[in-house]
Amino acid sequence: MNIRLAGFGGQGIVMAGYVLGHAGLLDGRNALQTQSYGSESRGGACKSDVIISEDVILDFAPSALDVLVAMSQPALGTYLPNLKEDGILIYDSGLVKPAGRGTRCFGVPATSIAEKTFGRDVVANVLMLGCLAGVTGAASPDSLRQAISETVPPKTVDMNLAAFKEGFRRGTESVARRP
């Protein structure tokens, strides 16, 4: 599965990609994670590509995306052309307004939920990982919880796991509502 998480610096895109790749390894599959970001520490373009596969991974970057997670409007505009025709778009509906996508499009107001529920928008990335897991099964929830616990600062583990749980709930409910 070829996945791109994209947004801007400061949203935790790189950390989310690392967690997703690590979870893929914990699931016993092959995984590769790469990242790219602008010179700005916050606010510049940022992406993380993750490939998770049962097979040996020979490419360092996906040529066509199975999944695009967009956390900013510029990221959607830049990377939507790389999404396969039958690919899945998951987006932060408070920050991104997709146009013309079909039924494989899932929006969750991750940043808004993170601010209202946890008082911090920095867990929106983990909430989006939960949604990604609920929609795609790219990595198992158990492996993602373990990878989150091993990656985030110890004082934020509980908050991040709660954000993941909320995102996973929203992702699975979104899929269940589809025909």
C-alpha positions as CSV (number, residue, x, y, z in Angstrom):
1,M,0.0,0.0,0.0
2,N,1.4,3.4,-1.1
3,I,0.4,6.2,1.4
4,R,1.3,9.9,1.4
5,L,0.6,12.0,4.4
6,A,0.8,15.7,3.5
7,G,0.3,19.1,5.1
8,F,2.5,21.8,6.4
9,G,5.4,21.9,9.0
10,G,4.2,21.8,12.6
11,Q,1.3,19.4,12.0
12,G,3.4,16.3,12.8
13,I,3.3,14.9,9.3
14,V,6.8,13.3,9.6
15,M,6.1,11.8,13.0
16,A,2.8,10.3,11.8
17,G,4.6,8.8,8.8
18,Y,7.3,7.3,11.1
19,V,4.6,5.9,13.4
20,L,2.7,4.3,10.4
21,G,5.9,2.8,9.0
22,H,6.9,1.4,12.4
23,A,3.4,-0.1,12.9
24,G,3.7,-1.8,9.5
25,L,7.0,-3.4,10.7
26,L,5.3,-4.4,14.0
27,D,2.6,-6.2,11.9
28,G,5.4,-8.3,10.3
29,R,5.4,-6.6,6.9
30,N,8.0,-4.6,5.0
31,A,7.8,-0.9,5.4
32,L,9.6,2.2,4.0
33,Q,9.1,5.8,5.2
34,T,10.6,8.9,3.5
35,Q,9.9,12.5,4.2
36,S,10.3,15.9,2.5
37,Y,9.8,19.3,4.0
38,G,10.6,22.9,3.3
39,S,13.3,24.9,5.1
40,E,10.7,26.6,7.3
41,S,10.3,24.9,10.7
42,R,6.6,25.6,10.7
43,G,4.2,26.4,7.9
44,G,6.1,25.1,4.9
45,A,5.1,22.2,2.8
46,C,5.7,18.8,4.3
47,K,5.0,15.2,3.2
48,S,5.8,11.7,4.4
49,D,5.5,8.7,2.1
50,V,5.0,5.3,3.6
51,I,5.0,2.0,1.7
52,I,3.8,-1.1,3.5
53,S,3.9,-4.4,1.7
54,E,4.1,-8.1,2.1
55,D,6.7,-8.1,-0.7
56,V,10.2,-6.7,-0.8
57,I,10.0,-2.9,-1.4
58,L,12.2,-1.8,-4.3
59,D,11.1,1.8,-4.8
60,F,11.9,4.6,-2.5
61,A,8.9,6.7,-3.5
62,P,5.5,5.6,-4.6
63,S,4.7,6.4,-8.2
64,A,1.0,6.3,-7.7
65,L,-0.8,6.6,-4.3
66,D,-3.3,4.2,-2.9
67,V,-4.1,6.6,-0.1
68,L,-3.6,10.4,0.3
69,V,-4.0,11.9,3.8
70,A,-4.3,15.7,3.2
71,M,-4.1,18.1,6.2
72,S,-3.8,21.3,4.2
73,Q,-5.4,22.7,1.0
74,P,-2.1,23.2,-0.8
75,A,-1.2,19.5,0.0
76,L,-4.4,18.4,-1.6
77,G,-3.9,20.5,-4.7
78,T,-0.3,19.3,-5.1
79,Y,-0.7,15.6,-4.5
80,L,-4.3,14.7,-5.6
81,P,-3.1,14.1,-9.1
82,N,-0.8,11.3,-7.7
83,L,-3.8,9.5,-6.2
84,K,-4.9,6.4,-8.2
85,E,-8.4,6.6,-9.7
86,D,-9.7,4.1,-7.2
87,G,-7.5,5.6,-4.4
88,I,-8.7,6.7,-1.0
89,L,-8.6,10.4,0.1
90,I,-8.7,11.1,3.8
91,Y,-8.6,14.8,4.7
92,D,-9.0,17.2,7.6
93,S,-12.4,18.6,6.8
94,G,-11.8,21.7,8.8
95,L,-8.8,22.7,6.7
96,V,-9.4,21.0,3.4
97,K,-12.2,21.3,0.9
98,P,-12.0,18.6,-1.8
99,A,-13.8,19.0,-5.0
100,G,-15.2,16.3,-7.3
101,R,-14.1,13.2,-5.5
102,G,-16.3,10.1,-5.2
103,T,-17.3,7.7,-2.5
104,R,-13.7,6.9,-1.5
105,C,-13.3,10.2,0.1
106,F,-13.4,10.5,3.9
107,G,-13.3,13.8,5.9
108,V,-12.7,14.2,9.6
109,P,-12.3,17.6,11.3
110,A,-9.2,16.4,13.0
111,T,-7.7,19.7,14.0
112,S,-11.0,21.0,15.3
113,I,-11.6,17.9,17.4
114,A,-8.0,18.0,18.7
115,E,-8.4,21.6,19.8
116,K,-11.9,21.1,21.4
117,T,-11.3,17.6,23.0
118,F,-7.7,17.7,24.0
119,G,-7.0,21.5,24.1
120,R,-4.1,21.0,21.6
121,D,-4.1,20.8,17.8
122,V,-0.8,18.8,17.9
123,V,-2.6,15.5,18.2
124,A,-4.6,16.0,15.0
125,N,-2.0,14.0,13.2
126,V,-2.5,11.0,15.4
127,L,-6.3,11.4,15.1
128,M,-5.8,11.2,11.3
129,L,-3.7,8.0,11.7
130,G,-6.7,6.5,13.6
131,C,-9.0,7.5,10.8
132,L,-6.5,6.0,8.3
133,A,-6.5,2.8,10.2
134,G,-10.3,2.7,10.5
135,V,-10.8,3.3,6.8
136,T,-7.9,1.3,5.2
137,G,-6.5,-1.2,7.7
138,A,-3.0,-0.1,6.5
139,A,-1.7,-1.2,9.9
140,S,-3.4,-2.9,12.7
141,P,-4.8,-0.8,15.6
142,D,-2.7,-2.7,18.1
143,S,0.5,-2.0,16.2
144,L,-0.3,1.6,15.7
145,R,-1.0,2.0,19.5
146,Q,2.3,0.4,20.3
147,A,4.1,2.5,17.7
148,I,2.5,5.7,19.1
149,S,3.4,4.7,22.7
150,E,7.0,4.1,21.6
151,T,7.3,7.3,19.7
152,V,5.6,10.2,21.4
153,P,6.9,11.9,24.5
154,P,6.0,9.9,27.6
155,K,3.8,12.7,29.1
156,T,1.7,12.7,25.9
157,V,1.1,9.0,25.4
158,D,-2.4,8.9,27.0
159,M,-3.6,12.0,25.0
160,N,-2.2,10.6,21.8
161,L,-3.8,7.2,22.3
162,A,-7.1,8.9,23.1
163,A,-6.8,10.9,19.8
164,F,-6.0,7.7,17.9
165,K,-9.1,6.0,19.4
166,E,-11.3,8.9,18.4
167,G,-9.9,8.9,14.8
168,F,-10.3,5.1,14.5
169,R,-13.9,5.3,15.7
170,R,-14.7,8.0,13.1
171,G,-12.9,6.1,10.4
172,T,-14.7,2.8,11.0
173,E,-18.0,4.6,11.3
174,S,-17.5,6.4,8.0
175,V,-16.8,3.1,6.3
176,A,-19.8,1.5,7.9
177,R,-22.1,4.3,6.6
178,R,-21.0,3.7,3.0
179,P,-23.0,1.5,0.6
